[in-house]
């Protein structure tokens, strides 16, 4: 069945191709059709007289060539058609007829004898009387089969501009290959040739069968190859997608160790790498979250434990409630209050809800004012101050005065808390391009170089020198970082030439 379908469509396309080739060679016929249309200003004359169409086909057709040496109908001495016996007496001149392929009236006649009687009444009586009529009738039939009725004559038809039949045997344009007929760019009709559904000649049929088998075999090969390629592509696509789906389920179960083995460099491979990066980031944030909870609980537990111990000892009568005891309790309460305030500020900053009111301010003047607040404590700590910011006091940025004062207060508080006494505090500033750089340095002790980038992490401490006993919560520098970044600047830590830590702040200046 599949072979039959393939054969049908193959022959259909081939016959359409042949039809187009035939129509391309009908320039002669097209010209005669145009002349007829112009001469009679339309198709009415051609519709009324079918002989005109048949004569046009006979005289204009380029598809039939004269056969050299071919027998002519009605010439004396012509051999009779195969299987027809010549009468005993020779053919007379009155027997001669015009060749039927030059006389279209014979083509569609259902009764040649009636046509002969109508066209040649006098001769018809003689042929009938002498017994030549059957011979002449049979000869005309054979000659029509041999030369006159070309198969294309019955397949060509003419249609008007509205697709209505004008001439020929067709009643509609269905199953016709068409050629447009135009005069001055206007379509006046169509010349159509009917396509054969299936080949009639055994050689044509055999050829089409062989072609169909070849096409069918080629189609099966292409289908098999397509199936193989589809299978390989589907495996290439589905397998990593399944791995990604399974890894995603594992990730939702908080299994942050999940990784996908990247085996390709295409988009799926890039997706696997992105997934691995996501898993790594989630793992890191989970570790930070746990560390955060642990540190917070520890930070809160220490002052609460001290307060509880002090109060219980007073309740048990071990210690008397003296001014010194009240001072100790007050210090622990203040420490707990500062921790709670720092946690609130940090949470607000990280969520982006930290309120900043920007206006033109002079950051070095704010630093100088803050330094004045800490002057007595610096003297008590025996820390000398070297202030080299005088020349840049008038530099302005868009910022929040109170938040910048909070940054400078935290930095000076750290220097007071962790710098050995006697110590040094160095302040300097420099304006380059669009940025103002402020450096705050202190003397020993320093911190290990690998710990410098971590100083701004929340609750991070360097155990040797930044211990909890000095009262720090490890949150101040994190708050400073968020405030500076909100101002569009940067803050970083480095080793100081004075032996301690140098904090460098860069802030964008107001465009002038």
C-alpha positions as CSV (number, residue, x, y, z in Angstrom):
1,X,0.0,0.0,0.0
2,X,2.8,2.4,0.9
3,X,4.5,1.6,-2.4
4,X,1.2,2.4,-4.2
5,X,0.9,5.8,-2.4
6,X,4.5,6.6,-3.2
7,X,3.9,5.6,-6.9
8,X,0.8,7.8,-7.1
9,X,2.4,10.9,-5.7
10,X,5.6,10.4,-7.7
11,X,3.7,10.1,-11.0
12,X,1.5,13.0,-10.0
13,X,4.5,15.3,-9.5
14,X,6.1,14.0,-12.6
15,X,3.0,14.4,-14.8
16,X,2.6,18.0,-13.5
17,X,6.2,18.6,-14.5
18,X,5.6,17.2,-18.0
19,X,2.4,19.3,-18.2
20,X,4.3,22.5,-17.5
21,X,6.9,21.6,-20.1
22,X,4.2,21.1,-22.7
23,X,2.5,24.4,-21.8
24,X,5.8,26.3,-22.0
25,X,6.0,25.2,-25.7
26,X,2.5,26.5,-26.6
27,X,3.6,30.0,-27.5
28,X,2.2,29.4,-31.0
29,X,-1.2,28.4,-29.7
30,X,-1.2,31.2,-27.1
31,X,-0.7,33.7,-29.9
32,X,-3.6,32.3,-32.0
33,X,-5.8,32.3,-28.9
34,X,-5.0,36.0,-28.3
35,X,-5.7,36.9,-31.9
36,X,-9.0,35.2,-31.7
37,X,-9.9,37.0,-28.5
38,X,-8.9,40.4,-29.9
39,X,-10.6,39.8,-33.3
40,X,-13.9,39.0,-31.7
41,X,-13.5,41.1,-28.5
42,X,-14.1,38.1,-26.2
43,X,-14.7,34.4,-26.2
44,X,-18.3,34.2,-27.6
45,X,-17.3,33.2,-31.1
46,X,-15.0,30.4,-29.8
47,X,-17.7,29.1,-27.5
48,X,-20.1,28.8,-30.4
49,X,-17.9,27.0,-32.9
50,X,-15.8,24.2,-31.6
51,X,-14.2,23.6,-35.0
52,X,-12.3,26.9,-34.5
53,X,-10.6,25.5,-31.4
54,X,-9.8,22.2,-33.1
55,X,-8.3,23.9,-36.1
56,X,-6.3,26.1,-33.8
57,X,-4.9,23.0,-32.1
58,X,-4.1,21.2,-35.4
59,X,-2.3,24.1,-37.0
60,X,-0.6,25.5,-33.9
61,X,0.5,22.4,-32.1
62,X,4.3,22.0,-31.8
63,X,4.2,18.6,-30.2
64,X,3.7,16.5,-33.4
65,X,6.3,16.4,-36.1
66,X,5.7,15.2,-39.6
67,X,6.9,11.7,-40.0
68,X,9.2,11.5,-43.1
69,X,8.0,8.9,-45.5
70,X,4.8,8.3,-43.6
71,X,1.8,7.1,-45.6
72,X,-0.8,9.7,-46.6
73,X,-4.4,8.9,-46.4
74,X,-6.1,8.4,-49.8
75,X,-3.0,8.5,-52.0
76,X,-2.9,5.9,-54.9
77,X,-0.5,3.0,-54.2
78,X,-0.5,3.5,-50.4
79,X,-0.3,0.2,-48.6
80,X,-3.5,-0.7,-46.7
81,X,-3.5,-0.6,-42.9
82,X,-2.4,-3.7,-41.1
83,X,-5.1,-6.4,-41.3
84,X,-7.1,-4.7,-44.0
85,X,-7.3,-6.4,-47.4
86,X,-7.0,-4.2,-50.5
87,X,-10.0,-4.6,-52.9
88,X,-9.4,-6.6,-56.0
89,X,-9.6,-3.6,-58.4
90,X,-7.2,-0.7,-57.9
91,X,-8.1,2.5,-56.0
92,X,-9.5,5.2,-58.1
93,X,-8.9,8.9,-57.9
94,X,-12.3,9.4,-56.4
95,X,-11.2,7.4,-53.4
96,X,-8.7,10.1,-52.3
97,X,-9.5,12.0,-49.1
98,X,-7.7,14.7,-47.2
99,X,-5.6,13.2,-44.4
100,X,-7.9,12.9,-41.4
101,X,-5.3,14.6,-39.1
102,X,-5.7,17.7,-41.2
103,X,-9.5,17.5,-40.9
104,X,-10.6,17.8,-37.2
105,X,-14.1,16.8,-38.0
106,X,-13.1,13.2,-37.9
107,X,-11.5,13.3,-34.5
108,X,-14.6,13.3,-32.3
109,X,-17.0,11.7,-34.7
110,X,-18.7,8.7,-33.1
111,X,-19.7,7.3,-36.6
112,X,-17.1,7.8,-39.3
113,X,-19.6,6.4,-41.9
114,X,-22.1,9.1,-41.1
115,X,-19.4,11.8,-41.3
116,X,-18.3,10.5,-44.7
117,X,-21.8,10.5,-46.0
118,X,-22.4,14.0,-44.9
119,X,-19.1,15.4,-46.2
120,X,-18.8,13.4,-49.4
121,X,-22.3,12.4,-50.5
122,X,-21.5,11.7,-54.2
123,X,-18.4,9.7,-53.4
124,X,-20.1,7.9,-50.6
125,X,-22.6,6.4,-53.0
126,X,-19.8,5.1,-55.3
127,X,-17.8,3.6,-52.3
128,X,-21.0,1.9,-51.1
129,X,-21.8,0.6,-54.6
130,X,-18.3,-0.7,-55.3
131,X,-17.9,-2.2,-51.8
132,X,-15.0,0.2,-50.9
133,X,-16.8,1.9,-48.0
134,X,-15.7,-0.6,-45.3
135,X,-12.1,-0.4,-46.4
136,X,-12.1,3.4,-46.5
137,X,-13.8,3.6,-43.1
138,X,-11.3,1.2,-41.5
139,X,-8.4,3.0,-43.1
140,X,-9.6,6.3,-41.6
141,X,-9.8,4.7,-38.1
142,X,-6.3,3.3,-38.3
143,X,-4.8,6.5,-39.7
144,X,-6.5,8.4,-36.9
145,X,-5.0,6.1,-34.4
146,X,-1.6,6.4,-36.1
147,X,-1.4,10.1,-36.8
148,X,-4.5,12.2,-36.4
149,X,-5.8,12.1,-32.8
150,X,-2.7,13.1,-30.8
151,X,-3.2,12.3,-27.1
152,X,-2.6,15.9,-26.1
153,X,-5.5,17.2,-28.2
154,X,-8.0,15.7,-25.7
155,X,-6.1,17.1,-22.7
156,X,-5.8,20.7,-23.7
157,X,-8.6,23.0,-22.6
158,X,-9.2,26.8,-22.6
159,X,-10.8,28.7,-19.6
160,X,-11.8,32.3,-19.2
161,X,-10.6,34.7,-16.6
162,X,-13.3,33.4,-14.2
163,X,-12.1,29.8,-14.5
164,X,-15.1,28.8,-16.7
165,X,-14.5,26.4,-19.6
166,X,-14.4,27.9,-23.1
167,X,-13.1,25.1,-25.3
168,X,-11.9,21.6,-24.9
169,X,-13.4,18.6,-23.1
170,X,-12.8,19.9,-19.5
171,X,-15.8,21.0,-17.4
172,X,-13.6,22.6,-14.6
173,X,-10.0,23.6,-13.9
174,X,-9.5,20.7,-11.4
175,X,-6.6,18.4,-12.2
176,X,-5.2,20.7,-14.8
177,X,-1.8,22.3,-15.0
178,X,-2.4,25.9,-16.1
179,X,-0.7,28.7,-18.0
180,X,-1.9,32.2,-17.8
181,X,-3.0,34.1,-20.9
182,X,-2.5,37.9,-20.6
183,X,-3.0,40.9,-22.9
184,X,-1.3,44.1,-21.8
185,X,-0.9,42.8,-18.3
186,X,-4.6,41.8,-18.0
187,X,-5.5,38.1,-17.5
188,X,-8.0,37.0,-20.1
189,X,-7.9,33.3,-19.6
190,X,-6.0,30.1,-18.9
191,X,-4.7,27.3,-21.1
192,X,-4.8,24.1,-19.2
193,X,-3.6,20.6,-19.7
194,X,-5.0,17.7,-17.8
195,X,-2.6,15.6,-15.8
196,X,-2.7,11.9,-15.9
197,X,-3.3,10.1,-12.6
198,X,-1.3,7.0,-13.4
199,X,0.9,6.0,-16.4
200,X,-0.8,4.1,-19.1
201,X,2.2,2.8,-21.0
202,X,3.9,-0.3,-19.6
203,X,7.3,1.2,-19.9
204,X,6.2,4.4,-18.1
205,X,4.5,2.3,-15.4
206,X,7.6,0.2,-14.9
207,X,9.8,3.3,-14.7
208,X,7.6,4.9,-12.1
209,X,7.5,1.7,-10.1
210,X,11.3,1.6,-10.0
211,X,11.5,5.3,-9.0
212,X,8.9,4.7,-6.3
213,X,10.9,1.9,-4.9
214,X,14.0,4.1,-4.9
215,X,12.1,6.9,-3.2
216,X,10.5,4.5,-0.7
217,X,13.9,3.0,0.2
218,X,15.4,6.5,0.5
219,X,12.5,7.5,2.7
220,X,13.0,4.5,5.0
221,X,16.7,5.2,5.3
222,X,16.0,8.8,6.1
223,X,13.4,7.8,8.6
224,X,15.7,5.3,10.3
225,X,18.5,7.8,10.4
226,X,16.2,10.5,11.8
227,X,15.0,8.0,14.5
228,X,18.6,7.2,15.4
229,X,19.6,10.9,15.6
230,X,16.4,11.7,17.6
231,X,17.2,8.9,20.0
232,X,20.8,10.1,20.5
233,X,19.7,13.7,20.9
234,X,16.9,12.8,23.4
235,X,19.4,10.8,25.4
236,X,21.8,13.8,25.4
237,X,19.0,16.1,26.5
238,X,16.9,14.0,28.8
239,X,19.7,12.4,30.9
240,X,21.1,15.8,32.2
241,X,17.6,17.2,32.7
242,X,16.8,14.2,34.9
243,X,20.0,14.6,36.8
244,X,19.2,18.3,37.3
245,X,15.7,17.4,38.5
246,X,17.0,14.9,41.0
247,X,19.7,17.3,42.2
248,X,17.0,20.0,42.6
249,X,14.9,17.7,44.8
250,X,18.0,17.0,46.9
251,X,18.7,20.7,47.2
252,X,15.2,21.4,48.5
253,X,15.8,18.7,51.1
254,X,18.7,20.9,52.4
255,X,21.4,18.6,51.0
256,X,23.7,21.3,50.0
257,X,26.5,18.9,49.2
258,X,24.7,17.9,46.0
259,X,26.7,18.4,42.8
260,X,26.1,17.6,39.1
261,X,28.9,16.1,37.0
262,X,29.5,18.5,34.1
263,X,30.2,16.5,31.0
264,X,29.6,19.0,28.2
265,X,30.4,22.6,27.3
266,X,27.0,23.4,25.8
267,X,24.0,25.2,27.4
268,X,23.1,22.2,29.5
269,X,26.7,22.0,30.8
270,X,26.6,25.7,31.6
271,X,23.3,25.1,33.5
272,X,24.9,22.3,35.5
273,X,27.8,24.6,36.4
274,X,25.3,27.3,37.5
275,X,23.5,24.7,39.6
276,X,26.7,23.7,41.3
277,X,27.5,27.3,42.0
278,X,24.0,27.8,43.5
279,X,24.5,24.7,45.7
280,X,27.9,26.0,46.8
281,X,26.4,29.5,47.6
282,X,23.5,28.0,49.5
283,X,25.9,25.8,51.5
284,X,28.0,28.8,52.4
285,X,24.9,30.9,53.5
286,X,23.7,27.9,55.5
287,X,27.0,27.8,57.3
288,X,26.9,31.5,57.9
289,X,23.4,31.3,59.2
290,X,24.4,28.6,61.6
291,X,27.5,30.5,62.7
292,X,25.4,33.7,63.0
293,X,22.9,32.0,65.3
294,X,25.7,30.4,67.3
295,X,27.5,33.7,67.7
296,X,24.4,35.7,68.6
297,X,23.3,33.2,71.2
298,X,26.8,33.2,72.6
299,X,26.9,37.0,72.6
300,X,23.6,37.2,74.4
301,X,24.5,34.4,76.8
302,X,27.6,36.1,78.2
303,X,26.1,39.3,79.6
304,X,23.0,37.4,80.7
305,X,25.1,34.8,82.5
306,X,27.1,37.6,84.2
307,X,24.0,39.4,85.3
308,X,22.4,36.2,86.5
309,X,25.5,35.3,88.5
310,X,25.7,38.7,90.1
311,X,22.1,38.9,91.0
312,X,22.0,35.3,92.4
313,X,25.1,36.0,94.5
314,X,23.4,39.0,96.0
315,X,20.2,37.0,96.6
316,X,22.2,34.2,98.3
317,X,24.0,36.8,100.5
318,X,27.3,35.9,99.1
319,X,27.9,39.5,97.9
320,X,26.5,42.6,99.3
321,X,24.7,45.1,97.1
322,X,27.3,47.8,97.0
323,X,27.8,50.8,94.6
324,X,30.6,48.7,93.0
325,X,28.1,45.8,92.4
326,X,25.5,48.2,91.0
327,X,28.2,49.6,88.7
328,X,29.1,46.1,87.4
329,X,25.5,45.2,86.8
330,X,24.9,48.5,85.0
331,X,28.0,47.9,82.8
332,X,26.7,44.5,81.8
333,X,23.2,45.9,81.0
334,X,24.8,48.6,78.9
335,X,26.9,46.1,77.1
336,X,23.7,44.0,76.4
337,X,21.9,47.1,75.2
338,X,24.7,48.0,72.8
339,X,24.7,44.5,71.4
340,X,21.0,44.6,70.8
341,X,21.2,48.0,69.1
342,X,24.1,46.8,66.9
343,X,22.1,43.7,65.9
344,X,19.2,45.9,65.0
345,X,21.3,48.3,63.0
346,X,23.0,45.4,61.2
347,X,19.7,43.7,60.4
348,X,18.3,47.0,59.1
349,X,21.4,47.7,56.9
350,X,21.4,44.2,55.4
351,X,17.7,44.4,54.6
352,X,18.2,47.7,52.8
353,X,15.9,49.5,55.2
354,X,18.6,51.6,56.9
355,X,17.4,55.2,56.7
356,X,19.9,57.6,55.0
357,X,19.2,61.3,54.5
358,X,21.7,62.5,52.0
359,X,22.8,66.1,51.8
360,X,26.1,68.0,51.1
361,X,28.3,67.2,54.1
362,X,32.1,67.5,54.9
363,X,33.2,64.1,56.0
364,X,36.6,65.3,57.3
365,X,34.9,67.9,59.4
366,X,32.7,65.2,60.8
367,X,35.8,63.1,61.6
368,X,37.4,66.1,63.3
369,X,34.3,66.6,65.4
370,X,34.1,63.0,66.4
371,X,37.8,63.0,67.3
372,X,37.0,65.9,69.7
373,X,34.4,63.7,71.5
374,X,37.0,61.0,72.0
375,X,39.9,63.3,73.0
376,X,39.7,62.7,76.7
377,X,39.5,58.9,76.3
378,X,42.5,59.1,73.9
379,X,44.5,61.0,76.5
380,X,43.5,58.6,79.2
381,X,44.7,55.7,77.0
382,X,47.9,57.7,76.3
383,X,47.4,57.6,72.5
384,X,49.0,60.4,70.5
385,X,47.0,61.7,67.5
386,X,48.6,62.8,64.3
387,X,45.9,64.6,62.2
388,X,47.0,65.5,58.7
389,X,43.5,66.2,57.2
390,X,43.5,69.9,57.7
391,X,44.0,70.7,54.0
392,X,41.0,68.7,52.9
393,X,38.4,69.8,55.5
394,X,36.2,71.5,52.9
395,X,35.8,68.5,50.6
396,X,32.0,67.7,50.3
397,X,30.1,64.5,49.5
398,X,26.4,63.7,49.4
399,X,25.8,61.8,52.7
400,X,24.2,61.5,56.1
401,X,26.0,63.3,58.9
402,X,24.8,61.1,61.7
403,X,25.6,57.8,59.9
404,X,29.1,59.0,58.9
405,X,29.7,60.1,62.6
406,X,28.6,56.5,63.6
407,X,31.2,55.1,61.2
408,X,34.0,57.2,62.6
409,X,32.9,56.6,66.2
410,X,33.0,52.8,65.6
411,X,36.5,53.0,64.1
412,X,37.9,55.2,66.9
413,X,36.2,52.9,69.5
414,X,38.0,49.9,68.0
415,X,41.3,51.7,68.1
416,X,40.8,52.7,71.8
417,X,39.6,49.1,72.7
418,X,42.4,47.1,71.0
419,X,45.5,49.3,70.7
420,X,48.2,48.8,73.3
421,X,48.9,51.8,75.6
422,X,50.8,54.0,74.9
423,X,49.8,54.0,71.2
424,X,49.4,56.1,68.1
425,X,46.5,57.2,66.0
426,X,47.3,58.5,62.5
427,X,44.7,60.4,60.3
428,X,45.3,61.5,56.7
429,X,43.2,62.2,53.6
430,X,43.7,62.6,49.9
431,X,41.4,63.7,47.0
432,X,42.1,62.1,43.7
433,X,39.7,62.5,40.8
434,X,36.1,62.1,41.9
435,X,37.0,60.3,45.2
436,X,38.1,61.3,48.7
437,X,40.3,58.8,50.5
438,X,40.4,58.8,54.3
439,X,42.9,56.7,56.2
440,X,42.6,55.9,59.9
441,X,45.6,53.9,61.3
442,X,46.6,52.8,64.7
443,X,49.7,51.2,66.3
444,X,50.2,47.6,67.5
445,X,48.9,45.0,67.8
446,X,48.2,44.1,64.1
447,X,46.1,41.2,62.8
448,X,47.3,38.3,60.5
449,X,47.1,39.2,56.8
450,X,44.7,36.4,56.1
451,X,42.3,37.9,58.7
452,X,42.2,41.4,57.2
453,X,39.4,40.7,54.6
454,X,37.3,39.1,57.3
455,X,37.3,42.0,59.7
456,X,34.0,43.3,58.2
457,X,32.2,40.0,58.5
458,X,29.6,40.1,61.2
459,X,30.6,38.7,64.6
460,X,34.2,38.0,63.3
461,X,37.0,38.4,65.9
462,X,40.7,37.8,65.8
463,X,41.1,35.8,69.0
464,X,44.6,37.0,69.9
465,X,43.9,40.7,70.0
466,X,40.2,41.3,69.4
467,X,38.9,39.3,72.3
468,X,35.4,39.5,73.8
469,X,36.8,40.6,77.1
470,X,37.4,44.1,75.6
471,X,33.7,44.5,75.2
472,X,33.4,44.2,71.4
473,X,30.6,42.4,69.7
474,X,32.2,42.0,66.3
475,X,29.3,43.8,64.6
476,X,30.6,47.4,64.5
477,X,32.8,47.0,61.4
478,X,30.0,45.2,59.5
479,X,27.7,48.2,60.2
480,X,30.4,50.5,59.0
481,X,30.8,48.6,55.7
482,X,27.0,48.8,55.0
483,X,26.9,52.5,55.7
484,X,29.8,53.3,53.5
485,X,28.4,51.2,50.6
486,X,25.1,53.0,50.9
487,X,27.0,56.2,50.4
488,X,28.5,54.7,47.1
489,X,31.9,54.2,48.7
490,X,34.2,51.4,49.7
491,X,36.0,50.4,53.0
492,X,38.9,48.0,53.4
493,X,41.5,47.0,56.0
494,X,45.2,46.8,55.5
495,X,48.4,46.6,57.6
496,X,49.5,49.9,59.1
497,X,53.1,51.3,58.9
498,X,52.6,52.2,62.6
499,X,52.3,48.4,63.4
500,X,48.5,48.1,63.7
501,X,45.6,48.2,61.3
502,X,44.8,50.8,58.6
503,X,41.2,51.4,57.6
504,X,40.9,53.0,54.2
505,X,37.6,54.7,53.2
506,X,36.8,56.0,49.7
507,X,33.8,58.2,49.1
508,X,32.6,59.9,45.9
509,X,32.9,63.7,45.9
510,X,30.2,66.0,44.8
511,X,30.6,66.8,41.1
512,X,31.9,70.3,40.6
